[in-house]
């Protein structure tokens, strides 16, 4: 279900139309928004990348970070489009060099996220990118990781926001601006 908002652009309508709602996935009660069909439609994917690039260009940053795996689908092409380095945030045990780690409760479980200790230097200005923001657990973990590296998260960018789940409060309480392309109902 689409949130009531101002007039939607043709790109926003195409994005909303292609994202199915999967009830009770991965657990009962969750309404999963599946962004993966965007990947199978080059025209819509290109429109998404153009929208993300337009929003990202409002900020001055040195690199982009994103959590696996759906965040990678959009952050890596965005980093390439903008000619900015990309740094992955992975689940525990997936990175080969020395890491720092944080464990957070996300929508329906606890997850440990890691980043290589030497991938981001102190004072690096970082754009956080993910496919979707719901309750804010993932963004909270990413912000903690960046702050522990003494990096500066300067903005958060999402393809989809589920506003009634209030994940944007996690971004706001850290005084980080946030942008999204579309807002959907999480119910």
QUIMO-V264311 format. One record per backbone hydrogen bond with DSSP energy under -0.5 kcal/mol. CO is the residue of the C=O (numbers start at 0). NH is the residue of the N-H. If there is no record, write none. Layout:
co=CO nh=NH
co=CO nh=NH
This chain:
co=0 nh=184
co=2 nh=4
co=8 nh=12
co=9 nh=13
co=10 nh=14
co=11 nh=15
co=12 nh=16
co=13 nh=17
co=14 nh=18
co=15 nh=18
co=17 nh=19
co=19 nh=21
co=19 nh=33
co=20 nh=22
co=21 nh=24
co=21 nh=31
co=26 nh=29
co=29 nh=23
co=29 nh=24
co=29 nh=31
co=31 nh=21
co=31 nh=33
co=32 nh=34
co=33 nh=19
co=33 nh=36
co=34 nh=37
co=35 nh=38
co=35 nh=39
co=36 nh=39
co=37 nh=40
co=40 nh=44
co=41 nh=45
co=42 nh=46
co=43 nh=47
co=44 nh=48
co=45 nh=49
co=46 nh=50
co=47 nh=51
co=48 nh=52
co=49 nh=53
co=50 nh=54
co=51 nh=55
co=52 nh=56
co=54 nh=57
co=55 nh=58
co=58 nh=60
co=61 nh=84
co=62 nh=126
co=63 nh=86
co=64 nh=128
co=65 nh=88
co=66 nh=70
co=66 nh=71
co=68 nh=71
co=68 nh=72
co=69 nh=73
co=70 nh=73
co=70 nh=74
co=71 nh=75
co=73 nh=77
co=74 nh=78
co=75 nh=79
co=76 nh=80
co=77 nh=81
co=78 nh=82
co=78 nh=83
co=79 nh=82
co=84 nh=63
co=86 nh=65
co=87 nh=89
co=88 nh=67
co=89 nh=113
co=90 nh=93
co=97 nh=116
co=99 nh=114
co=101 nh=112
co=103 nh=105
co=103 nh=110
co=108 nh=105
co=110 nh=103
co=110 nh=112
co=111 nh=91
co=112 nh=101
co=113 nh=89
co=114 nh=99
co=115 nh=118
co=120 nh=123
co=123 nh=125
co=123 nh=151
co=124 nh=61
co=124 nh=62
co=125 nh=127
co=125 nh=153
co=125 nh=154
co=126 nh=64
co=127 nh=156
co=129 nh=158
co=130 nh=159
co=132 nh=161
co=133 nh=166
co=135 nh=139
co=136 nh=140
co=137 nh=141
co=138 nh=142
co=139 nh=143
co=140 nh=144
co=141 nh=145
co=142 nh=146
co=143 nh=147
co=144 nh=148
co=145 nh=148
co=145 nh=150
co=146 nh=149
co=149 nh=122
co=150 nh=152
co=151 nh=125
co=151 nh=153
co=153 nh=176
co=154 nh=127
co=155 nh=178
co=156 nh=129
co=157 nh=180
co=158 nh=180
co=158 nh=181
co=159 nh=132
co=160 nh=162
co=160 nh=183
co=161 nh=164
co=162 nh=165
co=165 nh=168
co=166 nh=169
co=166 nh=170
co=167 nh=171
co=168 nh=172
co=170 nh=173
co=170 nh=175
co=171 nh=174
co=176 nh=155
co=178 nh=157
co=181 nh=160
co=182 nh=2
